[in-house]
Amino acid sequence: MRENIHRFFRAARGAGVHVSPAESIDAMRAVAEVGLSDRAILRDTLLLTLAKSQDEKLALGECFDLFFSQPEPRQEQPEANNDDTPQEAAQSRSSGATSDAGANQPSEGLGPLAQMLLSQDRNAIAAAIASAAGAASLSDIRYSTQRGIFSSRILDAMGLQRLRDDLDELTATNPALAERLRATLEGLREAVRDTVAQGLALYAREEAENLRNEILRNAPLARIERRQVAEMRALIRQIARRLRERYSKPRKRQRRGHLDVRRTLRRNAAWGGVPFLTAWKRKHRDRPKILALCDVSGSVAQVSDFFLLLIHSLHEVVDDVRSFAFSSHLIEVSDILESKSPEEAMAEIMSKVGFGSSDYGSSLVDFEKQWMNTLTPQTTVIMLGDARSNNLDPRADILRRISERSKRLVWLNPEGRLAWGFGDSEMPRYATFCSLVRQCATAQQLERAVSDIVATYQ
């Protein structure tokens, strides 16, 4: 059962529940106190010791019900005989049951698997499958294409080769019994397939989620289907959490500074050099600021949705983040993003300025009139848009002044580079005043671009 609990921890991690080594030790201690006889108490114990949120509690409960839906491997032999093969275990379980097979079922010379199948002891068969699944390392399954491999491993561990030899012998001596054994073998194969399917559902979740996320990371944001929007938002939140973890710790160390060994030794000379009083080196760093201007016209609205969600999730890394949205005119949306859920915020933003025909010139005029004085030499301005101004005046002169007043001007364009400068695209003209121009069509490109921007503040 101890090994079974450890496999359950592995399945729980695959279900999205973070189980640290310390938490697994606490859970094992709690299980030792409450015992294993009552499955409901065991379930409640694991949920109380491992789940840290309501979502984790639901995921862990479903994982427990699925994991323990089949019987555990039986341990009828003493611990000294733990090295017995699954075939020998099956022999010990079925030794008493085969005597009831009947006079017309001569099973004395048959192998343990054949005797167990003929005895029709379902509990013994289920326990033997569970033991063989452990011997075949079913917990290592990761992909649906491995189902056939693990099914074969489990059947081999149960003694399939000996069963085939028994079938060949019975076909010649007792065809009726051989036919009955073949029918039970088909039932065994089906039960093994079900066990492997259960293992796949338990242990392959994490790998399947990683594969799904990798596909989403490289999918064009502008062509994400409606059913994938929620998954993409979850992925963007993961990216934001990863960026926070990567960059917030260095900033905390910077605020504290680094130990100044010389000053510390001088300050503590009266105590024989024992560092009662420490001195720290601190390097002055300007407070970073980010202003994000996002085109939410019909062609790039969905990309801006994910970009705004990512930018406004970085408050632990960047002290001051302000967001603006525009189609033909520009408004600040920082308060909307901070006070509402992503779905509600984007719905309100789009109702105010979204889905219109983009007019970069008019939007830049709005910014110059109301917010140009907020720019400082510590401000990084990020423009997200396709730079298509519908043949209207692009007002590149305003973008030049924004570039001159800020630390950096970064342009992220969801269109491919081959499209820049064609039709009504003003990208080549705007790029003249930008410190950095990046194609940003996928979540992976978005993560890299934002990571590079945030890294400059470390």
N, C-alpha and C positions, 0 to 999 in steps of 0.2 A: 504493500500500500504506500510506503514511503516513496518508492520509485514512481508510482502512479501519481502521487501528489506533485512530484517534481515535473512530470510530464504535463500535469494540469497547469503549472506555472508557465510552462512554455506555450501552451495553447492560449492562456490568458494574455500573454504578451502579443501573440498573433491577433487576438481580438481587440487590441488597442488599449489594453490595461497595462500601465507601467508598473512592473513588479521588480523592485530593486532587491539585491541580495539580502539587505537588512530586513526588508518587508517579508521576504520568503522565510527567513529564520523566525520572525515573529509569528507568521502564520503556522509554521510547523510546531512551534511551542503551543500555540492555542489549540491546534488539532490534537496534540498529545494530551491536553487537559480534558477536552470534551469527548475524545474517543471517536471511533469510526463506525460504531454500530448504527447510529441514527443518521440517515442520509440528510434529512432536513436540517438537523443541528449542524452537521458538517458544512452544509451549503451556507447557512447563516454565518457560521464562524469565518469561513473564507471571505464572504462578502464584507463582513465587518473589519477584517484585518487587511484586506487588499484594496477595496474600492475607496476612492478618494473623492468621488463626485457621483451625482445621480446617473449620469451617462455611463460611467464606469461600472456602477452597480448593475445597471440593466445589461450591459455587455457581458459582465462577469457571470450574471445569473444564467443568461442564455448559453454561455460557454460551459458552465457547470452542468446544466441539463443535458447538453449534447455530449459532453465528455463522459458522464457517468450513465449514459443511457444503455450501455451494454455491460455485462457482468465483468468483474475483475478476473484476472488470471487466478485460478485456484492454487492454493499452497497446501496440498495434502501431505506432502513429504516433509520430513524434518528439515531444518535449515542446513544441516550438514550435507543434504543431498540437493542443494540448490543448483548444482552443475548439471542436473539431469537434463537431457534434451527434451524438446516438446513431445517427441514421439514416445519417450519413456513415461512422461507425465500422462500422456493420453492412455498408455497401456495401464498405468495404475488406476486411472479413473474408470476405465471400461472393463477391468478384469472381472468384476462381479456382475456386470450387466450382460455379458455375452452368453452366460449360461442360459438365459431366457430366450435365446434366438430361435429355439425349436429344434426338433429332431431333423427336419429337412434343411437345416442351415448349418452345415458343419463348419464352424468358425475356429476350431482349435488351431489350425495351421495358418490362420490369417494374421496379418499385421495389426498393430494397435489401432490404426486409423480405420481400417475396414471393420474391425470389431465394434469400434465406437459408432460408426455410421449404421451398422446393422442393428445395434442396440437401440437406436433412435432416442438416445438420451440427449435432449436439446440443451440442457444446462451444461452437460459435459462438453458438448460440441462447441457451445459459445465460449466456455472457459478455455478450451484448447485453441480456438481462434485468437482469443485475446493473448494467450501465452505466446503463440506463434507470431502475432503482430509485434509483440515486444522484442522477440528474437530477431525479427526482420527489420527492426528500427523504423517502424511506421512513422514515428514522430519526425523523421528526416524528410518526409515527402513535402515537395514544394510546388509541383506543377501538375496539372491535370493529365499531361502526357505520361506521367509516371505511374498512373493507376495500374496498367498492365504489369509493369515491373514489380511493384510491391505485391500485387495479387499473386504472382508466381512465387515470390519469395516466401509469402505466408504459407502457401500450399506446399512448397518444398519443405519448409520447417515442420509442417504437420506430418510429413511422410508420404507425399504424393507418389514418389517413385515406387515405394513398396506397395502402395495401393494399386498401381498399374500392373505390377507383377502379379498381385493377387487376382486382378481381373482377368489377366491372360490365363491363369491357371483355372479359375472358375469357369471361364468360357468353354474350356475343354471338358471339365468334370461336372459342372452344375450350371447349365446355361440360365436357368430360372433365377438362381441366386445371383449370378453375375449381372443379369438385367436389373435386378432390384438394387444391387450395389451401384450400378451406373446411374440409376435415377437419384439415389441419395447423394452421389458425387455431384450431380448438377445442382442440387440444393445447397451443397457445401460451397460450390463455386459462387453461387449467388450471395450466400451469406458473407463470404470473403470479400466480394465486390462491394457489398454494403459497408463492411468494416473499413475498407480502403476509402470509400467515399466519405465516410464519417471522419477519418483521419485527414483527408484532404480539406474538409470544411474546417477542421480544428487547427491544423498546423500550417496550412498554406495561405491563410488569410493575410498575414503580414507581407509575404512575397507577392501575392496577388495585388495587394494595395500598393506596394512599391512599384510594381509593373504598371498599374493603372495610372499612378501619379507620374511616372516617367513619360508615359504616352501623353498625358495632359500637359506636362511641362513643355513638351515640344510641339504641341498643337497650336495652330494660329489662333490667337485670342479672338480675332474678329469673326472666326467661323465656329466658335464653340456653340454646340446645340443647346437649346433651352434646358433640356434635361441634365446637361453637364454643368450648368452655371453654379449650382450649389456645391458640386464637387470642386470646381475651380476656385470658388471662394474659400473653401476649406483648405485647398492647397496653398492659396495666397497667404492665408493665416499661418500655415506651417512655415512658409518662407519668411514671413515677418518675425515669427518666434525664433527661427534659426539666426536671422540677422541680429536680433536683439541679444541673443546669447553670445554671439560671436563678438559683438562690439561694445556691449555695455560694461563688461568686466574690465577691459583696458581703460575705459574712461573713469571707472571708479578708482583704479590704481593711480591714474593721472591726478585726480583731485587730491588724493592723499600725498602723492609725490614719492620720491625714492630716497632711501636712507643715505644721508650725508655722513660717511664714515669719519672723515677728518673732524668736522665740527662736533660730532657726537663724542669722539675721544677727548677733544679739548674740553668740552663742557663737563665731562665726568672725570677729569683728572683728579679732583679732590677725593674721589671714591676708588682710586686705584684703577681707573679705567672701566669699572663696572657700569654698563650703560643704563643708569637709572633715568637719565634724561636723553631723549633722542632728538636729533635734528634731521629735517627732511629737505630734500631739494624739490622745489616746485617750479615747473616751467609754465609760464603764463600762456594760456590758450584762450583765444577769443570764443565767445559763445556762438556756436554755429546756428545758422538759420536756413531754412529751406522754404522757398515759395514755389509752389507747383501750379502751373497754368495748364488746364486740361481742355482740349477740344472735345465737346460732347455732341457734336453734330452726328447725323445718322451714320456716317462712314466709319467713325472711330469711337462711338459711344460705349461699346462693350469693352474695348481696351481700357478706356478711361475709368470704367467701373472698377476693374481689378487694380489699376494703378493707384487710384485714390484710396482704395482699401489698404493697399500695401504701405503707401506713404504715411497714412494716418495711424498705422500700427507701430511706428518707430519713435514714439515719444521718449522711450527710455534711452535712445541713442542720440537723438537730435532734440535739443531743448525747445526749439521754436519751429513749429511746422504750420504753415498757412496754405490753404488750398483754394483755388479759384477754378471756375468752370465757365465755358463760353461756347456759343455758336456764332450769333451775330452781335451779342453784347456780353459783357463779363460780369460775374458776381462772385463774391466770396462765399465758400461753402464749408468753411472750417467748423462752424458751430453745428451745422446740419450733420456732418460726419461724426462729430463727437457725441452728439446727444441721441442719435437714432441708430437703429440696426442698419447694416449695409443695404438690405432690401428697401427699407423705408427711406433711407437717405437718398439712394439713387433714384427712387421713384419721385421724390420731391425735387431733386436737382433737375431731372429730365423734364418735369412738368414746368419748371421755370425757364430753363434755357436750352433744353435738349432737343435733338432731332431736327433742328433747323438747318438752313444753309449756312455754312461756315463763312465768316467774314473776319479774317484775322486783323485787318486794318482797323475796323471799328472796335474790336475787342482790345487791341493794343492802345487805342485812344482812351478807352474807359480806364485801363490800368494806369496810364500816365496821369490822368486827371485825378484819380482817387488814391492810388497806392504807390506812386513812384517815390514819394518821400520816405517810404518804409524801407527802401533798399539801403543797405550798408555794405562796406567792404567785407563783411563776414557772411553775406547772403549768397546762397547758391540758388539760382533760378532754374527751374526745370520746366521746359515746354514739352508737352506731349500732344502730338497732332500730326496730320499728314501734310500740313503746309499748303493745302489747296484752298485758295481764297476766292474761287469762282470768278476769276478775272477781275476782281475788285482791287483797289489800291492796297498793296500789302503793308504799307507803312513800315518798311524796313528801317527807316530812320529812328523810329521809336525803339525798335529792338536794339539798334546800335547804342542808344542812350541807356537802355536797361543793362546792356553788357558792360558799359563803362562804369556804371554806378555799383555793380555787384562784384562779388568775388569770382563767380563763374556763371556762365550761361550754358546750360546743357539742353540739347534737343533730342528727344526720343521720338522716332518716327516709326509707326507700325507698318508702313509700306516698304516693299523691297527697294533696294538702292537703284535698281534698273528703272524704276518709275519716277525717280526724283528728277524734276526739271521738265517733265513732259506734260502736255496739256496745261492745266491751270496751276501746276505745282510750282511754288515759289521757294522750294527747299534750297537750291543753289544760292539764291540771294540771301536767304536767312542764315545759311551755314557760314557765311563770311564773318558774322559777328558772334559765332558760338565758340566756346572753348572746347566743346566736345559734341559730336553728332553721332548718334547710334541708331541702328535699326533695332526696333523693339517690338517684334511681332508675336513672341511666345513668352510664356511665364519664365522659362529659363533665361532668355535674353533680358527680361525685365529684372529678374533677380540679380543677374550679373551687373547690369547698369546701376541699379540702386546700391548694390554692395560696393561698387567702385566709388560712388559718390560719398557714401557714408564713411568709407575707409580714409578719405582725405581729412576727416576730423579727428582721427585717432593719433 
